[in-house]
Amino acid sequence: MGFATRQYRLLTWDDKQQNYKPKTKLTMKRLIILACLLAGSFFSSRAFACTGITLHTVDNNPVTARTIEWASTPLTSMYVVVPRGQEQQSFLPDGTRNGKKFSAKYGYVGIAVEESAFIMEGVNETGLGAGLFYFPQYGEYQPYDTTKQDQSLSDMQVVAWILSSFASINELQAALPQIRVISTDPRASTVHWRITEPSGRQVVLEFINQRAHLYENPLGVLTNSPEFTWHLTNLNNYVNLSAGSINHRQVGRLNLNAFGGGSGLHGLPGDMTPPSRFIRAAFFQSTAPRLGDEDATVVQAFHLLNNFDIPVGIQFTDPREVPNMPSATQVTIASDLRNQRLYYRTMYDSSIRCIDLRSIDFKRVKFQFAALDTDKRQPIEEIKIR
């Protein structure tokens, strides 16, 4: 990734003092990687700004889709294939991998960034889907307790634990009291999660005041802070919006006419803040027609999420700081849960690629991961005219 090798210091856990202290030296590359993995502990104003939607086919097959944003530097994004029986273990604040152990009851495929253990979005072989979303300032995990390492699970590995362990939301809910979700860096933001069954049931998991809260999500939309219930309440501020056009209205003796189509959504917030993206996603999703074909629904989801691509330059006040990459929206992902197909496209290649989980023998496949892009340039096909 071409980062410099200047040395930086990271806070690590000190067992004797039961506190964090500067201890480990890291290269610039490793520091930025950790910042990404910890959901923006150093670049909170330009961190993950994910937008999630859920569409349904005419047969009520759910298709979840979401973006992954990061404006500060290109992420090393990869797909990860995890077989049944794969042993996994959580990272801890001291930098070791001595936290909670879990074995994959179910095989799964996920999209990870920087470290193959840190799955941002994925689907397991039962069709259960899960994804991580940035959640700054409003969440709070339990503090790290060195006497409970075997229960301690890094927030960045919760998706891997869910996909490895469960076939339903009820199973997850029953297991939540058995874990202690922690951050591996005291400066890190919290995250929250969206979990969806092939039945279409969807929940949002948030840790607030050190307690787990599981909210039903009949809308299917998720962005970032504030908490999920606040976003649902905020929708009431836009009760005046509707699909279609307001073609004509008379004010006194003056006739008013719409300038164009879609005037029923005039006033829809257009900025990139999480509340505004939530409102836009809710209305765009609710007005999308139900299609009979899952692949067509996936393509429709990608088109809807085009509206949430974040130009990298708007994240910086100083244009000299803008990194050399095409977009702050680095990866867009969709999942057909009933058919167990995971789709993605990237800021380097907008063609849609697919991994079919049903073609994978999770009893025999080996653990593997690979970069989403080998050529970091958008392919352009030239049309030959004769």
JODA-V103700 format. One record per pair of residues at least 6 apart in sequence whose ideal C-beta (glycine too) atoms are under 6 Angstrom apart, sorted by the first residue. I is the first residue (numbers start at 0). GAP is how many residues later the second one is. Records with the same first field share a line. If there is no record, write none. Layout:
# JODA-V103700
I = GAP + GAP
This chain:
# JODA-V103700
2 = 25 + 26
3 = 24
4 = 22
5 = 22
6 = 18
7 = 18 + 23
8 = 13
9 = 14 + 16
10 = 9 + 11 + 175
11 = 11 + 12 + 82 + 83
12 = 7 + 80 + 81
13 = 7
14 = 131
19 = 166
31 = 41
32 = 81
34 = 6 + 7
35 = 39 + 77 + 78
36 = 77 + 81 + 119
37 = 147 + 150
38 = 9 + 95 + 150 + 152
39 = 7 + 149
40 = 144 + 146 + 147
42 = 29
43 = 92
45 = 25 + 26 + 269
46 = 87
47 = 21 + 22 + 86
48 = 20
49 = 16 + 17 + 18 + 83
50 = 16 + 172 + 226 + 230 + 257
51 = 14 + 142 + 170
52 = 12 + 168 + 228 + 232
53 = 8 + 10 + 166
54 = 8 + 242 + 246
55 = 6 + 234
56 = 234 + 237 + 240
57 = 232 + 234
60 = 233 + 277
61 = 138 + 275
62 = 234 + 235 + 238 + 273
63 = 65 + 132 + 271
64 = 236 + 240 + 269
65 = 65 + 267
66 = 238 + 241 + 262 + 265
67 = 52 + 262 + 263
68 = 241 + 259 + 260
69 = 260
70 = 241 + 244 + 257
72 = 250
73 = 251
74 = 38 + 255
75 = 38
76 = 36 + 254 + 295
77 = 34 + 291 + 293
78 = 32
79 = 30 + 32 + 36 + 289
80 = 28 + 287
81 = 22 + 25 + 26 + 285
82 = 24 + 279 + 282 + 284
83 = 20 + 23 + 278 + 279
85 = 18 + 281
86 = 16
87 = 14
88 = 8 + 12
89 = 9 + 10 + 63 + 64 + 67
90 = 6 + 63 + 93
91 = 6 + 7
92 = 51 + 91
97 = 51
98 = 50 + 53
99 = 51 + 52 + 53
101 = 59 + 62
103 = 60
104 = 60
105 = 18 + 19 + 20
106 = 18 + 255
107 = 14 + 16 + 55
108 = 13 + 233 + 246 + 248
109 = 9 + 12
110 = 9 + 10 + 222
111 = 6 + 7
112 = 7
115 = 253
116 = 40
117 = 38
118 = 40 + 41
119 = 12
120 = 10 + 212
121 = 41
122 = 6 + 212 + 217 + 219
123 = 39
124 = 232 + 237
125 = 41
126 = 71 + 210 + 211 + 213
127 = 39
128 = 67 + 206 + 208
129 = 29 + 32 + 33 + 65
130 = 63
131 = 27 + 59 + 61
132 = 59 + 89
133 = 57 + 90
134 = 55 + 56 + 57 + 90
135 = 53 + 89
136 = 88
137 = 87 + 88 + 89
138 = 51 + 68 + 69
139 = 69 + 70
140 = 40 + 41 + 42 + 66
141 = 38 + 68
143 = 38
147 = 32
150 = 28 + 29
151 = 28 + 30
152 = 8 + 26 + 28
153 = 30
154 = 26 + 28 + 36
161 = 10
165 = 6
168 = 26 + 28 + 34
172 = 41
175 = 36
180 = 26
191 = 14
192 = 12
193 = 10 + 28
194 = 8
195 = 6
197 = 139 + 140
201 = 15 + 18
202 = 11 + 13 + 14
203 = 11 + 13 + 24
204 = 9
205 = 7 + 21
214 = 13
220 = 57 + 60 + 61
222 = 51 + 54 + 55
223 = 50
224 = 49
230 = 47
233 = 41
237 = 41
240 = 24
241 = 22
242 = 21 + 44
243 = 20
244 = 13 + 16 + 18 + 19
245 = 12 + 17 + 18
246 = 11
247 = 9
248 = 7
267 = 12
268 = 7 + 10
271 = 38
283 = 20
290 = 6
293 = 42 + 45
297 = 36 + 45
300 = 33
304 = 27
308 = 18 + 20
309 = 18 + 19
311 = 10 + 15 + 16
312 = 9
314 = 13
315 = 6
325 = 21
326 = 20
329 = 17
330 = 15
331 = 13
332 = 11
333 = 9
334 = 7
339 = 17 + 18
340 = 13 + 15
341 = 13
342 = 9 + 11
343 = 9
344 = 7
345 = 26 + 27
347 = 25 + 28
348 = 24
